[in-house]
């Protein structure tokens, strides 16, 4: 299966009134055959993924209106909707407060029991051990970013 990818920051233009649920539902699109609409199975999967990250209660809220930590958890749910064996997380705690960072790191540790979680974080402030596999900046350079920036 393809890896689940969580970008550092997702900025969806508020002109697109997507809910948290609809953002997670996007993660199921890769498994759909061309021109096949989203069905019950994909909706159940998106619901389960939101529940897994503890945000089922905000499913109908606009994505743009969520806090930074909630947005990151929705994006993790979207990555889980791919049914990945590997989760790639690009600075998953960038721009979130300390409480949201702790919640996200706890979530990643828990998810790492079922998936291989790899995060890229050039300046992680939290020094506590995390079960996920950290990747340093030089590895991101090998992936095609010779400047090492973002």
Number of C-alpha atoms within 10 A of each C-alpha: 9 13 17 24 21 23 16 18 16 13 10 12 10 11 7 10 13 17 18 29 24 20 20 30 24 16 24 21 16 11 13 12 8 8 6 8 10 13 9 9 10 20 17 11 21 28 20 18 27 26 15 16 22 16 19 17 10 17 19 12 15 17 25 19 12 15 13 19 22 21 21 27 28 28 27 29 30 27 27 29 26 25 19 18 15 19 25 21 24 20 18 25 25 18 14 17 12 13 10 18 20 15 17 21 20 14 16 25 18 16 19 19 11 11 19 19 23 19 20 19 20 18 10 13 11 12 6 8 8 14 17 19 13 15 16 13 17 13 13 19 13 10 8 9 13 11 10 13 9 11
